[in-house]
Amino acid sequence: MKMLLLNPPAKRPELKVRMAKHSKAALIKVLSFAVIVNLFPPIAVHSDFEAKTAAQGLEPVIPISSLVASYVSAPVKTPEEITAVITWYNSEEAQTDDSPYITASNTYVHRGVAAANWLLFGTEIKIPGIYGSESYFNEDRMNPRFNPEVSGERHIDIWVPTKAEAIARGVKKTKVLIF
């Protein structure tokens, strides 16, 4: 049984144009990928190249591994040094809101959580005088009375697992590095 198409695809010009546009876009993506791969080949290719050139007694003017390292490594952040009042809190409804185990940035509390109203969520904090080089990240908020505009000082609250630990640490004013 032969089917009769009223307007077969070969005779539909809009279909040809649409297919041509999609084909062009796909071709551009494939070519772009090929160019990128050739400009920045995987690190293994660089190490093979260095090994082959070393075996032939050749030495590149600039070691390719240093170029890759500079391309792959992240820029170094220069920290801002400030003085802040450090306090500690734990997951107790009297010290938090009605969801004591969830931070204001919607993560579960854990070691490394800091709360500061004057910093953006995700800001890295180091308190060298207390924690050495350990990093904390601003994931929570404090009561508005601890805003610098109200209290006159910058406050940072560090989460700890027990109320006893929070009380034992007290209140300290110290140097803080903000990244």
Secondary structure, DSSP 4 states (H G I P E B T S, - for coil): -----SS-GGG-HHHHHHHHHHHHHHHHHHHHHHHHHHHS--HHHHHHHHHHHHHTT---SS-HHHHHHHHHSPPPPPPEEEEEEEEEE-S-TTTS-S-TTB-TTS-B--TTEEE-TTS-TT-EEE-HHHHTT-EEEEEE---GGGSHHHHSS-EEEEE-S-HHHHHHH--EEEEEEE-
